[in-house]
């Protein structure tokens, strides 16, 4: 199953995220199928390949909750935001 998720990049305390498409079971720091843009949470800026995101969503790729909420904020998809929570240790 394909998924659209964040891949963390940057230095300590200066992170930014690439938005990538890959198999759900693969490591986000390894090989991926396509780079769909980036998101910088510190500066609240993003650059997204909207047509490619819509293409992968039509092929059945599932975005993670955080990516889903970013796509809703950017008005790429029309849906309600999802609750993002971390699993307790």
C-alpha positions in Angstrom: 0.0 0.0 0.0 1.3 3.4 -0.9 1.5 6.2 1.6 2.3 9.9 1.5 4.4 11.0 4.5 6.9 13.4 5.9 10.7 12.6 5.8 12.6 14.8 8.4 15.6 16.7 7.2 17.7 19.5 8.5 19.9 20.2 11.5 19.1 19.8 15.2 16.3 22.2 16.2 16.1 23.4 12.5 14.0 20.6 11.0 12.1 20.7 7.8 10.2 17.9 6.1 10.1 16.5 2.6 6.8 15.1 1.5 7.4 11.8 -0.2 5.5 8.8 -1.7 6.6 5.3 -0.7 5.4 1.9 0.4 3.9 1.9 3.8 6.4 -0.6 5.2 9.5 1.2 3.9 11.8 3.5 5.9 11.2 7.2 5.1 14.9 7.9 5.2 15.6 5.4 2.4 14.4 4.9 -1.1 11.1 6.5 -2.1 9.0 6.7 -5.3 8.6 10.5 -5.7 9.4 13.7 -3.9 6.2 15.9 -3.7 7.5 19.0 -2.1 8.6 20.3 1.3 7.2 21.9 4.5 9.1 24.1 6.9 7.2 24.3 10.2 9.5 27.0 11.6 8.8 29.5 8.8 5.3 28.1 8.0 6.3 27.8 4.3 5.7 25.0 1.9 6.2 24.1 -1.7 4.0 21.4 -3.0 3.6 19.7 -6.4 -0.2 19.9 -6.4 -0.8 18.0 -9.6 1.4 15.1 -8.6 -0.2 14.9 -5.1 -3.6 14.6 -6.7 -2.3 12.0 -9.1 -1.0 9.8 -6.2 -4.2 10.3 -4.2 -6.2 9.1 -7.3 -3.9 6.0 -7.5 -4.9 5.1 -3.9 -2.0 6.5 -1.9 -3.1 7.3 1.7 -1.6 10.4 3.4 -0.6 10.2 7.1 -2.6 12.3 9.5 -0.1 15.2 9.6 0.2 15.3 5.8 -3.6 15.1 5.5 -4.0 18.1 7.7 -1.3 20.0 5.7 -3.2 19.2 2.5 -6.5 20.4 4.1 -4.8 23.7 5.1 -3.4 24.2 1.6 -7.0 23.5 0.2 -5.7 20.7 -1.9 -8.2 18.3 -0.6 -11.7 19.0 0.9 -12.1 17.1 4.1 -12.1 17.6 7.9 -8.8 17.6 9.7 -7.7 14.4 11.4 -6.7 14.1 15.0 -2.9 13.6 15.2 -1.7 11.8 18.3 1.5 10.0 19.4 1.3 6.6 20.8 2.2 6.5 24.6 5.5 4.8 25.4 
